[in-house]
Amino acid sequence: MKRVIGLMSGTSADGIDAALVEVGGTDIDLKVKLLAGTTYPYPATLREQILEVCAGASLSMAEFAQLDDAIAIQFAQAALAIQNGNTPAQLIGSHGQTVYHRPPHTQNELGFQMGYSLQLGRGALIAQLTNIQTVDNFRAADLAAGGHAAPLVPKIDAYTLGDATRHRCIQNIGGIGNVAYLPARSVNNWEAGVCGWDTGPGNSLLDLAVQDLSGGTQTYDKDGAWAATGTPCHVLVEQWLQQDFFLQPPPKSTGRELFGADYLQQCLADAETYALSPADLLATLTELTAASIVHSYRTFLPQMPDEVLLCGGGSRNLYLKQRLQALLEKVPVLITDEVGMSADFKEAIAFAVLAYWRDLGIAGNLPQVTGARQAVLLGDVHLPVL
């Protein structure tokens, strides 16, 4: 068993999830044990700058370098803090902070355009500050192979959350939602049937709306309590579901570049016709997240799952969970906690595993998920200078 730290900050940019885990085996016999998990919030000014950059704010190269270093320092501090009172780690897997994601696409004039994804918080600096070998830049190799580099966790989900008899969907709800479909392991060649994609907005539009409607006094709707007092406008939800992304077949990925501040402003403009209260608007945006997930399942899955397991910050939104359950009818909606995998730290655990696989020379992507031409090693390795 190897002690590995996984570091992850998602599109909500609300802080760094750090997971200290013991990892053993290879892939089919993968063993993972969470020893400690903590979320370390960004300083308010740093988070504000990250969100501004994600929204398209311009930076000079000097400012870009300063931001890259500031994020790396926060990640390194999280890695050092999670080890306090625990046996030191031997490896770090750092996802970094995504500030830009462009899916690959085909242009008639130029032909195929490779995707691009930028995560700040350079691993070389983390390795020096922690004195621990660090793997970062996990998305680049899949992009180079023609893939979306998202989602990257379905292979880990397959080997940690697959079930012998039940077909499962592992639904992550961060700023953006993504799904991993895991056929029952009793099915012949079950690994080839694993699939996944980004489902659309998770918490991104909700969090932006809460900040706007509360005048900046709230950053999110705890437990979905505010939205739960409203009534969703289903006509609006059906209108929004006609957006091109929801109709696009997998492989597909997205981010704040689509489901961000500009998209919310369009939603607010659409809602003016219906004179919605703030609670109604939040209920409607919650319904969009839930409905887009279920629409995605019914449109693109080979069959509906026997159960859905939620993870990520959105799994704690009780109203969102209730709406998902209502729309999925008889398909049980659970949380990964209930099957032994931390819903709060599952993504950080996944990047610890990806670093471990990189160290062993095991490919980390699933081409049928990302659209890459082949399975590839993921991540750049940085050794501390002793």
FIRO-541951 format. One record per residue (C-alpha): residue number from 1; x, y, z. Coordinates in Angstrom, 3 decimals, decimal comma. Layout:
BEGIN
+-----+----------+----------+----------+
|   k |     east |    north |       up |
+-----+----------+----------+----------+
| NUM |        X |        Y |        Z |
...
+-----+----------+----------+----------+
***
This chain:
BEGIN
+-----+----------+----------+----------+
|   k |     east |    north |       up |
+-----+----------+----------+----------+
|   1 |    0,000 |    0,000 |    0,000 |
|   2 |    1,205 |    3,506 |   -0,857 |
|   3 |    0,214 |    6,696 |    0,950 |
|   4 |   -0,979 |    9,254 |   -1,585 |
|   5 |   -2,525 |   12,709 |   -1,273 |
|   6 |   -5,194 |   13,723 |   -3,753 |
|   7 |   -5,838 |   17,449 |   -4,229 |
|   8 |   -8,837 |   18,800 |   -6,112 |
|   9 |  -10,638 |   22,096 |   -6,601 |
|  10 |  -13,588 |   22,013 |   -8,957 |
|  11 |  -15,413 |   24,567 |  -11,067 |
|  12 |  -17,119 |   26,059 |   -8,002 |
|  13 |  -13,655 |   27,099 |   -6,746 |
|  14 |  -14,883 |   27,021 |   -3,158 |
|  15 |  -11,721 |   25,433 |   -1,796 |
|  16 |   -9,222 |   22,615 |   -2,039 |
|  17 |  -10,411 |   19,107 |   -1,194 |
|  18 |   -7,463 |   17,153 |    0,194 |
|  19 |   -7,629 |   13,387 |    0,710 |
|  20 |   -4,892 |   11,285 |    2,300 |
|  21 |   -5,381 |    7,705 |    1,157 |
|  22 |   -3,692 |    4,337 |    1,133 |
|  23 |   -3,741 |    2,819 |   -2,348 |
|  24 |   -2,766 |   -0,714 |   -3,369 |
|  25 |   -3,225 |   -3,207 |   -6,193 |
|  26 |   -3,356 |   -2,169 |   -9,835 |
|  27 |   -6,733 |   -1,588 |  -11,497 |
|  28 |   -9,078 |   -4,583 |  -11,323 |
|  29 |   -7,766 |   -5,342 |   -7,806 |
|  30 |   -7,542 |   -1,679 |   -6,768 |
|  31 |   -7,731 |   -1,051 |   -3,022 |
|  32 |   -8,337 |    2,424 |   -1,621 |
|  33 |   -8,666 |    3,495 |    2,028 |
|  34 |   -9,382 |    7,090 |    3,036 |
|  35 |   -7,242 |    8,051 |    6,040 |
|  36 |   -8,160 |   11,734 |    6,250 |
|  37 |  -10,119 |   14,270 |    4,241 |
|  38 |  -10,454 |   18,031 |    4,707 |
|  39 |  -11,541 |   20,974 |    2,588 |
|  40 |   -9,313 |   24,035 |    2,814 |
|  41 |  -11,145 |   27,185 |    1,641 |
|  42 |   -9,332 |   29,621 |   -0,601 |
|  43 |   -8,661 |   33,082 |    0,834 |
|  44 |  -11,615 |   35,230 |   -0,251 |
|  45 |   -9,545 |   37,513 |   -2,488 |
|  46 |   -7,925 |   34,561 |   -4,263 |
|  47 |  -11,265 |   32,853 |   -4,870 |
|  48 |  -12,672 |   36,093 |   -6,244 |
|  49 |   -9,764 |   36,398 |   -8,672 |
|  50 |  -10,131 |   32,767 |   -9,785 |
|  51 |  -13,828 |   33,252 |  -10,518 |
|  52 |  -13,131 |   36,480 |  -12,406 |
|  53 |  -10,584 |   34,686 |  -14,592 |
|  54 |  -13,015 |   31,825 |  -15,171 |
|  55 |  -15,540 |   34,431 |  -16,292 |
|  56 |  -13,097 |   35,824 |  -18,857 |
|  57 |  -11,175 |   38,550 |  -17,018 |
|  58 |   -7,876 |   39,473 |  -18,688 |
|  59 |   -4,489 |   38,969 |  -17,022 |
|  60 |   -1,007 |   40,150 |  -17,897 |
|  61 |    1,595 |   37,399 |  -18,033 |
|  62 |    3,026 |   38,662 |  -14,728 |
|  63 |   -0,443 |   38,455 |  -13,125 |
|  64 |   -0,978 |   35,015 |  -14,653 |
|  65 |    2,294 |   33,745 |  -13,143 |
|  66 |    1,416 |   35,259 |   -9,781 |
|  67 |   -1,998 |   33,567 |   -9,787 |
|  68 |   -0,478 |   30,231 |  -10,811 |
|  69 |    1,988 |   30,442 |   -7,908 |
|  70 |   -0,658 |   31,581 |   -5,405 |
|  71 |   -2,845 |   28,564 |   -6,232 |
|  72 |    0,122 |   26,179 |   -6,061 |
|  73 |    1,039 |   27,537 |   -2,624 |
|  74 |   -2,518 |   26,927 |   -1,385 |
|  75 |   -2,426 |   23,375 |   -2,759 |
|  76 |    0,954 |   22,716 |   -1,130 |
|  77 |   -0,293 |   24,055 |    2,208 |
|  78 |   -3,323 |   21,753 |    1,977 |
|  79 |   -1,029 |   18,773 |    1,294 |
|  80 |    1,131 |   19,618 |    4,304 |
|  81 |   -1,868 |   20,212 |    6,569 |
|  82 |   -3,638 |   16,945 |    5,732 |
|  83 |   -0,556 |   15,036 |    6,898 |
|  84 |   -0,546 |   16,559 |   10,405 |
|  85 |   -0,873 |   13,682 |   12,847 |
|  86 |   -0,767 |   11,150 |   10,012 |
|  87 |    1,989 |    9,091 |    8,451 |
|  88 |    3,655 |   11,232 |    5,728 |
|  89 |    2,615 |   10,664 |    2,114 |
|  90 |    4,902 |    9,353 |   -0,605 |
|  91 |    3,076 |   10,842 |   -3,597 |
|  92 |    0,730 |   13,717 |   -4,452 |
|  93 |   -1,821 |   13,823 |   -7,246 |
|  94 |   -2,928 |   17,420 |   -7,817 |
|  95 |   -5,710 |   18,250 |  -10,240 |
|  96 |   -5,127 |   21,987 |   -9,837 |
|  97 |   -7,713 |   24,678 |  -10,461 |
|  98 |   -9,431 |   24,689 |  -13,841 |
|  99 |   -9,714 |   28,212 |  -15,232 |
| 100 |  -10,508 |   27,370 |  -18,857 |
| 101 |  -11,864 |   24,348 |  -20,724 |
| 102 |  -12,508 |   24,098 |  -24,470 |
| 103 |  -13,841 |   20,777 |  -25,766 |
| 104 |  -12,453 |   19,436 |  -29,046 |
| 105 |  -14,556 |   20,040 |  -32,124 |
| 106 |  -14,487 |   19,891 |  -35,881 |
| 107 |  -14,407 |   23,006 |  -38,020 |
| 108 |  -15,193 |   22,720 |  -41,733 |
| 109 |  -12,463 |   25,157 |  -42,763 |
| 110 |   -9,693 |   24,059 |  -40,417 |
| 111 |  -10,516 |   20,437 |  -39,786 |
| 112 |  -10,218 |   18,895 |  -36,322 |
| 113 |   -9,372 |   21,253 |  -33,478 |
| 114 |   -7,806 |   19,654 |  -30,406 |
| 115 |   -9,379 |   20,517 |  -27,081 |
| 116 |   -7,690 |   22,678 |  -24,477 |
| 117 |   -7,945 |   22,631 |  -20,696 |
| 118 |   -5,936 |   24,787 |  -18,307 |
| 119 |   -5,415 |   23,993 |  -14,636 |
| 120 |   -3,385 |   26,413 |  -12,494 |
| 121 |   -1,310 |   25,483 |   -9,444 |
| 122 |    1,851 |   24,063 |  -10,987 |
| 123 |    2,981 |   20,714 |   -9,679 |
| 124 |    6,677 |   21,598 |   -9,822 |
| 125 |    6,169 |   24,204 |   -7,090 |
| 126 |    3,992 |   21,866 |   -5,015 |
| 127 |    6,727 |   19,209 |   -5,178 |
| 128 |    9,350 |   21,685 |   -3,929 |
| 129 |    7,183 |   23,110 |   -1,143 |
| 130 |    6,139 |   19,689 |    0,150 |
| 131 |    9,276 |   17,713 |   -0,736 |
| 132 |    6,967 |   15,034 |   -2,200 |
| 133 |    6,838 |   13,709 |   -5,764 |
| 134 |    3,846 |   15,358 |   -7,415 |
| 135 |    1,807 |   14,455 |  -10,478 |
| 136 |   -0,292 |   17,172 |  -12,134 |
| 137 |   -1,653 |   18,239 |  -15,551 |
| 138 |   -3,768 |   15,097 |  -15,816 |
| 139 |   -5,892 |   16,259 |  -18,740 |
| 140 |   -3,218 |   17,115 |  -21,315 |
| 141 |   -2,408 |   13,604 |  -22,577 |
| 142 |   -6,055 |   12,705 |  -23,206 |
| 143 |   -6,549 |   15,993 |  -25,053 |
| 144 |   -3,496 |   15,245 |  -27,181 |
| 145 |   -5,077 |   11,895 |  -28,078 |
| 146 |   -8,153 |   13,721 |  -29,357 |
| 147 |  -10,251 |   13,341 |  -26,227 |
| 148 |  -12,247 |   15,734 |  -24,067 |
| 149 |  -10,122 |   14,937 |  -20,989 |
| 150 |  -13,400 |   14,837 |  -19,074 |
| 151 |  -14,723 |   13,168 |  -17,168 |
| 152 |  -11,537 |   11,450 |  -15,952 |
| 153 |  -12,869 |    9,533 |  -12,965 |
| 154 |  -15,109 |    6,810 |  -14,520 |
| 155 |  -12,256 |    4,285 |  -14,639 |
| 156 |  -11,668 |    4,748 |  -10,908 |
| 157 |  -15,420 |    4,568 |  -10,301 |
| 158 |  -15,569 |    1,295 |  -12,238 |
| 159 |  -13,021 |   -0,392 |   -9,992 |
| 160 |  -14,143 |    1,112 |   -6,678 |
| 161 |  -17,931 |    1,434 |   -7,016 |
| 162 |  -18,941 |   -1,233 |   -9,533 |
| 163 |  -21,451 |   -3,816 |   -8,271 |
| 164 |  -21,756 |   -7,506 |   -9,064 |
| 165 |  -25,429 |   -7,430 |  -10,038 |
| 166 |  -26,634 |   -3,816 |  -10,211 |
| 167 |  -26,126 |   -1,301 |  -13,017 |
| 168 |  -25,084 |    1,959 |  -11,369 |
| 169 |  -24,785 |    5,598 |  -12,282 |
| 170 |  -22,251 |    7,554 |  -10,254 |
| 171 |  -23,414 |   11,147 |  -10,530 |
| 172 |  -20,992 |   13,834 |   -9,449 |
| 173 |  -22,570 |   17,237 |   -8,852 |
| 174 |  -19,917 |   19,905 |   -8,519 |
| 175 |  -20,081 |   23,181 |  -10,390 |
| 176 |  -20,646 |   20,964 |  -13,433 |
| 177 |  -22,338 |   17,554 |  -13,305 |
| 178 |  -20,853 |   14,389 |  -14,733 |
| 179 |  -21,933 |   10,767 |  -14,795 |
| 180 |  -20,172 |    7,406 |  -14,895 |
| 181 |  -22,369 |    4,487 |  -15,962 |
| 182 |  -21,133 |    1,176 |  -14,536 |
| 183 |  -22,668 |   -2,037 |  -15,892 |
| 184 |  -23,019 |   -4,884 |  -13,423 |
| 185 |  -19,802 |   -6,868 |  -13,185 |
| 186 |  -21,720 |  -10,045 |  -13,949 |
| 187 |  -22,203 |   -8,769 |  -17,513 |
| 188 |  -19,745 |  -10,185 |  -20,053 |
| 189 |  -16,958 |   -7,718 |  -20,835 |
| 190 |  -18,485 |   -5,240 |  -18,381 |
| 191 |  -15,469 |   -2,903 |  -18,473 |
| 192 |  -16,115 |   -2,113 |  -22,153 |
| 193 |  -19,627 |   -1,001 |  -21,215 |
| 194 |  -18,470 |    1,714 |  -18,825 |
| 195 |  -19,385 |    5,123 |  -20,196 |
| 196 |  -19,681 |    8,676 |  -18,962 |
| 197 |  -19,911 |   12,352 |  -19,873 |
| 198 |  -20,613 |   15,801 |  -18,466 |
| 199 |  -24,347 |   16,156 |  -17,928 |
| 200 |  -24,456 |   19,965 |  -17,735 |
| 201 |  -24,762 |   22,463 |  -14,874 |
| 202 |  -24,432 |   21,174 |  -11,350 |
| 203 |  -24,159 |   23,925 |   -8,763 |
| 204 |  -22,682 |   26,583 |  -11,064 |
| 205 |  -25,863 |   28,440 |  -12,019 |
| 206 |  -27,411 |   27,942 |   -8,577 |
| 207 |  -24,428 |   29,411 |   -6,741 |
| 208 |  -24,231 |   32,394 |   -9,089 |
| 209 |  -27,957 |   33,018 |   -8,690 |
| 210 |  -27,783 |   32,805 |   -4,884 |
| 211 |  -24,941 |   35,326 |   -4,805 |
| 212 |  -26,917 |   37,651 |   -7,091 |
| 213 |  -30,271 |   37,298 |   -5,317 |
| 214 |  -28,765 |   37,639 |   -1,820 |
| 215 |  -26,739 |   40,694 |   -2,725 |
| 216 |  -23,531 |   38,778 |   -2,095 |
| 217 |  -24,396 |   37,754 |    1,467 |
| 218 |  -24,677 |   34,053 |    0,539 |
| 219 |  -22,446 |   31,966 |   -1,715 |
| 220 |  -24,722 |   28,923 |   -1,955 |
| 221 |  -28,150 |   27,630 |   -0,921 |
| 222 |  -27,441 |   25,364 |    2,074 |
| 223 |  -29,417 |   22,109 |    1,771 |
| 224 |  -31,407 |   23,750 |   -1,037 |
| 225 |  -33,558 |   25,304 |    1,698 |
| 226 |  -34,273 |   28,546 |   -0,186 |
| 227 |  -35,109 |   26,778 |   -3,457 |
| 228 |  -37,375 |   24,351 |   -1,587 |
| 229 |  -39,726 |   27,227 |   -0,702 |
| 230 |  -40,272 |   28,024 |   -4,376 |
| 231 |  -42,119 |   26,428 |   -7,281 |
| 232 |  -40,214 |   25,452 |  -10,439 |
| 233 |  -41,383 |   26,799 |  -13,783 |
| 234 |  -41,445 |   23,646 |  -15,897 |
| 235 |  -42,105 |   25,518 |  -19,144 |
| 236 |  -38,798 |   27,337 |  -18,705 |
| 237 |  -36,963 |   24,115 |  -17,891 |
| 238 |  -38,255 |   22,474 |  -21,051 |
| 239 |  -37,172 |   25,533 |  -23,036 |
| 240 |  -33,675 |   25,446 |  -21,540 |
| 241 |  -33,301 |   21,722 |  -22,235 |
| 242 |  -33,412 |   22,502 |  -25,957 |
| 243 |  -29,951 |   24,071 |  -25,621 |
| 244 |  -27,463 |   22,414 |  -27,988 |
| 245 |  -25,263 |   20,878 |  -25,281 |
| 246 |  -28,091 |   18,806 |  -23,818 |
| 247 |  -28,917 |   17,378 |  -27,256 |
| 248 |  -25,287 |   16,630 |  -28,187 |
| 249 |  -24,395 |   12,918 |  -27,936 |
| 250 |  -21,370 |   11,819 |  -25,865 |
| 251 |  -18,451 |   12,069 |  -25,616 |
| 252 |  -18,956 |   15,602 |  -24,395 |
| 253 |  -17,652 |   17,982 |  -21,768 |
| 254 |  -18,441 |   21,485 |  -20,608 |
| 255 |  -17,630 |   24,082 |  -17,970 |
| 256 |  -18,244 |   27,607 |  -16,754 |
| 257 |  -17,376 |   28,796 |  -20,257 |
| 258 |  -20,920 |   27,689 |  -21,178 |
| 259 |  -22,812 |   27,362 |  -17,893 |
| 260 |  -21,513 |   30,492 |  -16,208 |
| 261 |  -22,468 |   34,103 |  -15,572 |
| 262 |  -23,544 |   34,882 |  -19,156 |
| 263 |  -25,767 |   31,792 |  -19,266 |
| 264 |  -27,366 |   32,798 |  -15,964 |
| 265 |  -28,119 |   36,264 |  -17,318 |
| 266 |  -29,901 |   34,665 |  -20,261 |
| 267 |  -31,866 |   32,482 |  -17,840 |
| 268 |  -32,836 |   35,554 |  -15,823 |
| 269 |  -33,965 |   37,317 |  -18,993 |
| 270 |  -36,051 |   34,277 |  -20,010 |
| 271 |  -37,626 |   34,183 |  -16,549 |
| 272 |  -38,836 |   37,796 |  -16,666 |
| 273 |  -41,871 |   36,727 |  -18,696 |
| 274 |  -43,042 |   34,532 |  -15,816 |
| 275 |  -42,543 |   37,019 |  -12,937 |
| 276 |  -40,815 |   34,433 |  -10,761 |
| 277 |  -39,952 |   35,128 |   -7,137 |
| 278 |  -36,313 |   34,572 |   -6,063 |
| 279 |  -37,312 |   31,233 |   -4,513 |
| 280 |  -39,164 |   30,232 |   -7,702 |
| 281 |  -36,096 |   31,095 |   -9,780 |
| 282 |  -33,820 |   28,984 |   -7,565 |
| 283 |  -36,324 |   26,120 |   -7,696 |
| 284 |  -36,366 |   26,402 |  -11,496 |
| 285 |  -32,568 |   26,381 |  -11,779 |
| 286 |  -32,465 |   23,388 |   -9,418 |
| 287 |  -35,006 |   21,682 |  -11,645 |
| 288 |  -32,771 |   22,351 |  -14,660 |
| 289 |  -29,861 |   20,568 |  -12,975 |
| 290 |  -32,040 |   17,610 |  -11,998 |
| 291 |  -33,910 |   17,456 |  -15,307 |
| 292 |  -30,742 |   17,729 |  -17,400 |
| 293 |  -29,254 |   14,762 |  -15,519 |
| 294 |  -32,343 |   12,616 |  -16,021 |
| 295 |  -32,758 |   13,747 |  -19,651 |
| 296 |  -29,152 |   12,724 |  -20,239 |
| 297 |  -29,750 |    9,266 |  -18,784 |
| 298 |  -32,910 |    8,623 |  -20,777 |
| 299 |  -31,375 |    9,887 |  -23,994 |
| 300 |  -27,869 |    8,423 |  -23,961 |
| 301 |  -27,593 |    5,498 |  -21,522 |
| 302 |  -27,805 |    1,951 |  -22,914 |
| 303 |  -30,437 |    1,339 |  -20,219 |
| 304 |  -31,628 |    3,083 |  -17,070 |
| 305 |  -29,593 |    2,209 |  -13,967 |
| 306 |  -30,747 |    0,128 |  -11,036 |
| 307 |  -29,541 |    2,853 |   -8,695 |
| 308 |  -27,890 |    6,272 |   -8,736 |
| 309 |  -25,118 |    7,233 |   -6,314 |
| 310 |  -24,490 |   10,951 |   -5,795 |
| 311 |  -21,224 |   12,618 |   -4,830 |
| 312 |  -19,788 |   16,137 |   -4,807 |
| 313 |  -21,126 |   19,234 |   -3,103 |
| 314 |  -24,503 |   18,943 |   -4,797 |
| 315 |  -25,108 |   15,600 |   -3,092 |
| 316 |  -25,663 |   17,629 |    0,125 |
| 317 |  -28,426 |   19,693 |   -1,510 |
| 318 |  -31,454 |   17,921 |   -0,069 |
| 319 |  -33,944 |   19,637 |   -2,352 |
| 320 |  -31,925 |   18,762 |   -5,456 |
| 321 |  -31,696 |   15,148 |   -4,282 |
| 322 |  -35,475 |   15,081 |   -3,751 |
| 323 |  -36,102 |   16,443 |   -7,248 |
| 324 |  -33,762 |   13,883 |   -8,783 |
| 325 |  -35,567 |   11,110 |   -6,931 |
| 326 |  -38,948 |   12,390 |   -8,097 |
| 327 |  -37,838 |   12,536 |  -11,739 |
| 328 |  -36,145 |    9,122 |  -11,606 |
| 329 |  -39,284 |    7,646 |  -10,030 |
| 330 |  -38,488 |    4,072 |   -8,926 |
| 331 |  -34,694 |    4,273 |   -9,412 |
| 332 |  -33,211 |    4,749 |   -5,900 |
| 333 |  -31,049 |    7,845 |   -5,435 |
| 334 |  -28,378 |    7,296 |   -2,785 |
| 335 |  -25,117 |    8,980 |   -1,767 |
| 336 |  -21,754 |    7,255 |   -2,238 |
| 337 |  -21,260 |    7,504 |    1,549 |
| 338 |  -23,856 |    4,754 |    1,802 |
| 339 |  -21,630 |    2,313 |   -0,092 |
| 340 |  -18,384 |    3,225 |    1,648 |
| 341 |  -17,008 |    6,017 |   -0,576 |
| 342 |  -16,858 |    9,580 |    0,756 |
| 343 |  -19,135 |   11,796 |   -1,327 |
| 344 |  -17,207 |   14,878 |   -0,254 |
| 345 |  -13,744 |   13,583 |   -1,143 |
| 346 |  -14,384 |   11,088 |   -3,937 |
| 347 |  -12,930 |   13,400 |   -6,602 |
| 348 |   -9,796 |   14,090 |   -4,548 |
| 349 |   -9,439 |   10,345 |   -3,945 |
| 350 |   -9,705 |    9,793 |   -7,708 |
| 351 |   -6,736 |   12,059 |   -8,430 |
| 352 |   -4,715 |   10,273 |   -5,783 |
| 353 |   -5,453 |    7,044 |   -7,666 |
| 354 |   -4,579 |    8,618 |  -11,023 |
| 355 |   -1,207 |    9,706 |   -9,596 |
| 356 |   -0,687 |    6,184 |   -8,252 |
| 357 |   -1,498 |    4,704 |  -11,672 |
| 358 |    0,859 |    7,173 |  -13,346 |
| 359 |    3,597 |    6,003 |  -10,986 |
| 360 |    2,872 |    2,377 |  -11,928 |
| 361 |    2,612 |    3,131 |  -15,666 |
| 362 |   -1,117 |    2,324 |  -15,877 |
| 363 |   -3,276 |    4,321 |  -18,305 |
| 364 |   -5,840 |    6,449 |  -16,497 |
| 365 |   -8,371 |    7,404 |  -19,171 |
| 366 |  -11,187 |    5,431 |  -20,758 |
| 367 |  -11,284 |    6,213 |  -24,511 |
| 368 |  -14,979 |    5,296 |  -24,781 |
| 369 |  -15,689 |    8,000 |  -22,175 |
| 370 |  -13,431 |   10,851 |  -23,260 |
| 371 |  -13,350 |   10,148 |  -26,991 |
| 372 |   -9,560 |    9,762 |  -27,037 |
| 373 |   -8,044 |    7,574 |  -29,753 |
| 374 |   -6,353 |    5,338 |  -27,182 |
| 375 |   -5,704 |    4,803 |  -23,501 |
| 376 |   -2,783 |    6,918 |  -22,285 |
| 377 |   -0,769 |    7,659 |  -19,160 |
| 378 |   -2,170 |   10,750 |  -17,474 |
| 379 |   -0,155 |   13,406 |  -15,660 |
| 380 |    3,230 |   15,099 |  -15,569 |
| 381 |    5,680 |   13,948 |  -12,885 |
| 382 |    7,626 |   16,437 |  -10,762 |
| 383 |   10,382 |   15,314 |   -8,397 |
| 384 |   11,474 |   17,556 |   -5,529 |
| 385 |   15,043 |   18,833 |   -5,711 |
| 386 |   16,650 |   17,385 |   -2,596 |
+-----+----------+----------+----------+
***
